[in-house]
Amino acid sequence: MAKKEKIRVGFIGCGGIARGHFDRLSKIPEAKVVALNDNNPKSMARFVERCPGAAKLPVYQDYRKMLDEVPLEAVEIATPHTLHFEQAIECLERGLHVLLEKPMVCTVPHAKALIAKAQEKGKVLEVSYQRHFAGAYRYVRQAVAAGDIGKLHFVTALQAQEWLVNTRGSWRQTQALSGGGQLNDSGSHLLDIVLWMTDLVPDEVFAFIDNCGTEVDILSAVSVRYEGGALGTFSVVGHSTGWWEDIAVWGDTGAFYIRDGKLLLQQGGKVADISDRCQGAGSADANFIDAILGRAEVQVPGLCGLRVIQLTEAAWKSGASGKPVQVEK
C-alpha cells in the first residue's frame, strides 16, 4: 500500500452499534469507510441519516456483492451474532482484515476456525471489546500481572440491566440469530474483561440459568473453578429494574473493586480510591487500523473471543444438564 493511501474499510451490518464505529473511523486519518452493507432498509436509512458522509457511499443488501465489487483492505462486522462466523470466515478467505463486534462467534469450533484462518492468511482478527482500552481495566490487568495483590484466589462479577424488557421483540431474543441471551450479549463483555484482567483460565463450570419464558438465557448464576485453584462467580441479571455492575478481584495481599465508575484498592484493611491512576488507550477501531499498519499489537485478539465462548458454552451446558461441566480447551 502506498504511504498516502487510506485503508479502505467496508461495513457489514449498519445497526445502532455500527454508528459509533463509523464515527471513530472517520477521525482516523489512515482509514476510510468506502462501502456499506445491511439487509434491513430501515437500519440503513437510520445509519445514513445519523452518520455524516455515509449518504455518499455505495450501499449493498448482499455483503458478498459488496466484497465482489468494492476494493477493500478491511471490514468491520456488526450483525446478529450467529451470522458472524460465515461473514468473517469469507472475508478472511478473501484476504481482508476483520474487526468483529462481540461476541466473536457462538461456538467453540467456529472460534478456533476463525483464529486459524486469520493466521493462515496473515490478517488481523480483532474483537470489539472496548473495555480493553479503558483505564481501570488496564490498570488492574497490569497490577495483577505484576503481582501487586499476590496470587489470585477469588473473582466475582455482577452485571444487571433491563435486558429482558429492552430487547423484547428484537433479534437478540431469537435464538437462531443471537445464539443466546444476555450472557452471550452484554454479558460477553463481563466475561471477557474478567478473563483478560486476571489471565485466569476457566477449568470447570456449574451454572443455574433461567430463560424467564423466552428462547434465551436471561438470569445466569455461574460458578467457576480456574486452572491453578482460584474460584469465581458471574451473575448476569437480565430481569433488573436498572443498570448496575460490580467486579471484585481478591489476591493474597489485596483486592481491587471496580464499581460505580471507580477503581478501589484494598490493602492492609484500608480501601483507597485509585481512579486517578488509570489511563485509557484509544479504541478498538484505532487499534485495528494501527495493527493493520504494523505499528501496534492487536489488543483484543481472537483468543479473547475464544475464551469467552468456551466459558459461555460450558455455562449453557451446565445450566441445561444441572451438572458441572469441564470447559472445552
C-alpha positions in Angstrom: 0.0 0.0 0.0 1.4 3.4 -0.9 2.2 5.6 2.0 -0.5 8.2 1.4 -3.3 5.7 0.7 -6.0 5.1 3.3 -7.1 1.7 4.5 -10.4 1.0 2.7 -13.0 -0.4 5.1 -16.4 -1.9 4.4 -19.2 -2.2 6.9 -21.2 -5.5 7.2 -24.1 -4.6 9.4 -25.2 -1.0 9.9 -27.4 -1.2 13.1 -27.0 1.1 16.1 -23.7 -0.1 17.3 -22.1 0.5 13.8 -22.6 4.2 14.1 -20.0 4.5 16.8 -17.5 2.6 14.7 -18.2 4.9 11.7 -17.6 8.0 13.9 -14.4 6.7 15.3 -13.0 5.6 11.9 -13.9 8.9 10.4 -11.5 10.5 12.8 -8.6 8.3 11.9 -6.5 9.8 9.0 -5.3 6.5 7.7 -8.8 4.9 7.4 -11.7 5.4 5.1 -15.1 3.7 5.1 -15.9 3.1 1.4 -19.0 0.8 1.3 -21.9 -0.2 3.5 -24.0 -3.4 3.8 -27.2 -4.1 5.6 -30.2 -6.2 4.5 -32.6 -4.0 6.6 -33.5 -0.8 4.7 -34.7 0.9 7.9 -31.4 0.3 9.7 -29.6 1.5 6.7 -31.7 4.7 6.4 -31.1 5.5 10.1 -27.4 4.9 9.7 -27.1 7.2 6.7 -29.2 9.9 8.4 -27.1 9.9 11.6 -23.6 9.4 10.1 -22.2 12.4 8.2 -20.8 11.4 4.9 -22.5 8.0 4.8 -25.0 9.1 2.2 -22.3 9.3 -0.4 -21.2 5.7 0.0 -22.4 2.7 -2.1 -25.0 0.6 -0.2 -25.5 -3.1 -0.6 -28.1 -5.5 0.7 -25.9 -8.5 0.0 -22.5 -8.3 1.7 -20.9 -10.7 -0.9 -21.9 -8.4 -3.7 -20.1 -5.6 -1.8 -17.0 -7.8 -1.4 -17.1 -8.6 -5.1 -17.5 -5.0 -6.4 -15.6 -2.8 -3.9 -11.8 -2.9 -3.4 -11.3 -3.3 0.3 -8.5 -4.0 2.8 -10.6 -4.5 5.8 -14.2 -5.0 7.1 -16.0 -4.3 10.4 -18.8 -6.7 11.1 -21.7 -5.7 13.4 -24.5 -8.2 12.6 -26.6 -10.6 14.6 -24.3 -12.9 16.5 -24.9 -16.2 14.6 -24.0 -14.5 11.3 -20.5 -13.5 12.4 -18.7 -16.8 11.6 -19.9 -17.1 8.0 -19.3 -13.5 7.2 -15.9 -13.3 8.9 -14.5 -16.5 7.5 -15.4 -15.4 4.0 -13.8 -12.0 4.5 -10.6 -13.6 5.8 -10.6 -16.1 2.9 -10.7 -13.1 0.6 -7.6 -11.7 2.3 -9.3 -8.9 4.3 -8.6 -7.8 7.9 -11.6 -8.3 10.2 -12.9 -6.4 13.2 -15.9 -8.2 14.8 -18.5 -6.9 17.2 -18.9 -9.1 20.3 -19.4 -12.0 20.8 -16.8 -13.0 18.2 -18.8 -16.2 17.4 -21.3 -18.5 19.1 -19.5 -21.9 19.2 -16.0 -23.0 20.2 -15.3 -24.7 16.8 -16.1 -21.5 15.0 -13.8 -19.5 17.2 -10.9 -21.9 16.6 -11.6 -21.9 12.9 -11.6 -18.1 12.6 -8.3 -17.9 14.6 -6.7 -20.5 12.3 -7.9 -18.8 9.1 -6.6 -15.4 10.2 -3.2 -17.0 11.0 -3.2 -18.8 7.7 -3.9 -15.6 5.7 -1.7 -13.4 7.8 -4.6 -11.0 8.6 -5.6 -9.0 11.6 -8.6 -10.5 13.5 -9.8 -8.3 16.4 -12.9 -8.3 18.6 -14.5 -5.0 19.6 -14.3 -5.4 23.4 -13.9 -1.7 24.2 -13.1 -2.3 27.9 -9.6 -3.4 26.9 -8.9 0.3 26.2 -10.5 1.7 29.4 -8.1 2.9 32.2 -9.4 0.9 35.2 -9.3 -2.4 33.5 -5.9 -1.8 32.0 -4.6 -0.8 35.4 -5.9 -3.9 37.1 -4.5 -6.2 34.4 -1.0 -4.6 34.7 -1.2 -4.7 38.5 -2.3 -8.4 38.7 0.4 -9.4 36.2 3.0 -7.6 38.4 1.8 -9.5 41.5 0.7 -6.3 43.3 -2.1 -8.1 45.1 -0.4 -11.5 45.2 -1.8 -14.8 43.9 -5.4 -14.6 42.9 -7.9 -16.8 44.7 -11.4 -15.4 44.0 -13.0 -13.2 41.4 -16.7 -12.1 41.3 -18.5 -10.1 38.7 -22.1 -8.9 38.5 -24.0 -7.3 35.6 -27.6 -6.2 36.0 -29.7 -4.4 33.4 -33.2 -4.2 31.9 -32.2 -6.6 29.1 -35.4 -8.7 29.2 -37.6 -5.6 28.6 -35.3 -3.6 26.3 -34.6 -6.4 23.8 -38.1 -7.9 23.7 -39.3 -8.3 20.1 -35.7 -7.9 18.7 -33.4 -10.4 17.2 -31.5 -10.6 20.4 -34.2 -12.8 21.9 -34.4 -15.0 18.9 -32.0 -17.9 19.5 -31.4 -18.6 15.8 -29.9 -15.0 15.4 -28.5 -14.2 18.8 -27.1 -17.6 19.7 -28.1 -16.9 23.3 -29.3 -14.3 25.7 -27.7 -11.7 27.9 -24.8 -14.0 28.8 -23.9 -14.0 25.1 -24.7 -10.3 24.5 -23.7 -7.6 27.0 -22.7 -10.3 29.5 -20.0 -11.2 27.0 -18.2 -8.0 27.9 -18.2 -9.1 31.6 -16.8 -12.5 30.9 -14.1 -11.1 28.6 -12.9 -8.3 30.9 -12.5 -10.6 33.9 -10.6 -13.2 31.9 -8.4 -10.6 30.3 -7.7 -8.6 33.5 -6.8 -11.7 35.5 -5.4 -14.0 32.8 -7.2 -16.9 34.6 -8.2 -19.9 32.5 -11.6 -21.5 33.4 -11.4 -25.2 34.1 -14.9 -26.2 35.4 -18.3 -24.5 35.5 -21.5 -25.0 37.3 -24.5 -22.8 36.3 -28.1 -22.2 37.0 -29.9 -20.4 34.1 -33.5 -19.1 33.8 -34.8 -18.0 30.4 -37.8 -16.3 32.0 -40.2 -17.7 29.4 -38.1 -16.6 26.4 -35.9 -18.6 23.9 -32.7 -17.3 25.5 -30.9 -17.0 28.9 -32.0 -14.1 31.0 -30.7 -14.9 34.5 -27.4 -16.7 34.9 -25.7 -17.7 38.1 -22.3 -19.1 37.1 -19.6 -20.6 39.4 -16.2 -21.2 38.0 -13.1 -23.1 39.1 -10.0 -21.9 37.3 -6.8 -23.7 36.5 -4.4 -23.2 39.4 -7.2 -23.3 42.0 -8.8 -19.8 42.0 -12.6 -19.7 42.3 -15.1 -17.2 40.9 -18.7 -16.3 40.1 -20.5 -14.5 37.3 -24.0 -13.1 38.0 -25.8 -11.9 34.9 -29.2 -10.4 35.7 -31.3 -9.6 32.7 -34.5 -9.1 34.6 -33.5 -6.0 36.5 -35.1 -2.5 37.0 -31.9 -0.7 36.1 -28.2 -1.0 35.3 -25.6 -2.0 37.8 -22.2 -3.6 37.5 -19.6 -4.6 40.1 -16.3 -6.5 39.7 -14.0 -7.6 42.5 -10.6 -9.4 42.3 -9.1 -10.8 45.5 -5.5 -11.8 45.9 -3.4 -13.0 48.9 -2.3 -9.4 49.7 -5.1 -7.2 48.5 -8.1 -6.7 46.3 -9.4 -4.5 43.5 -13.0 -3.3 43.3 -14.4 -1.8 40.2 -17.8 -0.2 40.9 -19.8 2.9 40.2 -17.1 4.2 37.8 -14.4 4.0 40.3 -11.4 1.7 40.9 -10.7 0.9 44.6 -7.7 -0.9 46.1 -7.9 -2.6 49.4 -4.7 -3.5 51.3 -3.9 -3.7 54.9 -7.5 -3.3 55.9 -7.8 0.1 54.2 -9.7 0.9 51.0 -8.4 3.7 48.7 -9.9 5.2 45.5 -7.1 5.0 42.9 -9.2 6.0 39.9 -6.7 8.8 39.2 -4.0 6.3 38.4 -6.0 4.9 35.4 -5.3 5.9 31.8 -7.2 4.9 28.7 -5.7 3.9 25.4 -7.9 4.8 22.5 -10.4 2.4 20.9 -10.7 -1.0 19.2 -11.1 0.8 15.8 -7.9 2.8 16.2 -6.0 -0.3 17.4 -7.4 -2.3 14.4 -6.0 0.3 11.9 -2.7 0.5 13.8 -2.4 -3.3 13.8 -3.1 -3.4 10.0 -0.3 -0.8 9.5 2.0 -2.9 11.6 2.6 -0.2 14.2 0.7 -1.8 17.2 -0.1 -5.3 18.5 -3.7 -6.4 18.4 -5.2 -5.5 21.9 -8.2 -7.8 21.6 -7.1 -10.9 19.5 -9.3 -13.8 18.5 -8.1 -15.7 21.6 -10.2 -13.4 23.8 -13.3 -14.3 21.7 -12.4 -18.0 22.1 -12.0 -17.8 25.8 -15.4 -16.1 26.2 -17.3 -18.7 24.1 -15.5 -21.5 25.9 -16.8 -20.3 29.2 -20.2 -19.4 27.8 -20.8 -22.8 26.2 -19.8 -24.6 29.4 -22.3 -22.4 31.4 -25.1 -23.2 28.9 -24.3 -26.9 29.0 -24.2 -26.9 32.8 -27.5 -25.0 33.0 -29.2 -27.5 30.7 -27.8 -30.6 32.5 -27.8 -29.5 36.1 -24.2 -30.8 36.4 -20.7 -29.3 36.5 -19.1 -29.1 33.0 -15.4 -29.1 32.0 -14.5 -26.2 29.8 -13.6 -27.2 26.3 -10.0 -26.3 25.6 
